[in-house]
Amino acid sequence: MRRFAREKWRKRGRHELKQDDLADCAPQGRISDILNGRRAISKDIARKLARRFHVSPALFV
């Protein structure tokens, strides 16, 4: 699922999202680490992302 979430994020261009736009979910550096595969998505960040995008947290973990 994490691969799916990363792929979705990489396609964010059509939504014009930037890493800074997710500052309410995690610091920009942590978002960058997640997208580059250096860090896993924690349960806390998964919950925040799910709330932001109105999806299940299971999508991110």
C-alpha positions as CSV (number, residue, x, y, z in Angstrom):
1,M,0.0,0.0,0.0
2,R,2.8,2.4,0.7
3,R,4.0,2.0,-2.9
4,F,0.4,2.9,-4.0
5,A,0.5,6.0,-1.8
6,R,3.8,7.1,-3.2
7,E,2.6,6.6,-6.7
8,K,-0.4,8.7,-6.0
9,W,1.8,11.4,-4.5
10,R,4.1,11.4,-7.5
11,K,1.1,12.0,-9.7
12,R,0.2,15.0,-7.6
13,G,1.1,17.5,-10.4
14,R,-2.4,17.4,-11.7
15,H,-3.6,18.4,-8.3
16,E,-0.9,21.0,-7.9
17,L,0.1,19.8,-4.4
18,K,3.5,20.6,-2.9
19,Q,5.2,18.9,0.0
20,D,4.6,22.1,2.0
21,D,0.9,21.8,1.4
22,L,1.0,18.8,3.8
23,A,2.5,20.7,6.6
24,D,-0.6,20.0,8.7
25,C,0.2,16.2,8.3
26,A,4.0,16.2,8.8
27,P,7.1,18.4,8.4
28,Q,8.2,18.8,4.8
29,G,11.4,16.9,5.5
30,R,9.5,13.9,6.7
31,I,7.2,14.0,3.7
32,S,10.3,14.1,1.5
33,D,11.8,11.1,3.3
34,I,8.6,9.1,2.9
35,L,8.3,9.9,-0.8
36,N,11.9,8.9,-1.4
37,G,11.5,5.6,0.5
38,R,13.8,6.6,3.4
39,R,11.0,6.5,5.9
40,A,7.8,4.6,6.4
41,I,4.5,6.3,6.9
42,S,3.7,6.1,10.6
43,K,0.2,5.4,11.9
44,D,-0.1,9.0,13.1
45,I,0.8,10.5,9.7
46,A,-1.4,7.9,8.0
47,R,-4.3,9.2,10.1
48,K,-3.6,12.8,9.3
49,L,-3.2,12.1,5.6
50,A,-6.5,10.1,5.6
51,R,-8.3,12.9,7.3
52,R,-6.9,15.4,4.8
53,F,-7.9,13.4,1.8
54,H,-11.1,11.8,3.2
55,V,-9.9,8.2,2.7
56,S,-9.2,5.3,5.0
57,P,-5.8,5.4,6.9
58,A,-5.3,1.8,5.7
59,L,-4.6,3.2,2.3
60,F,-1.3,4.6,3.7
61,V,0.0,1.8,5.9
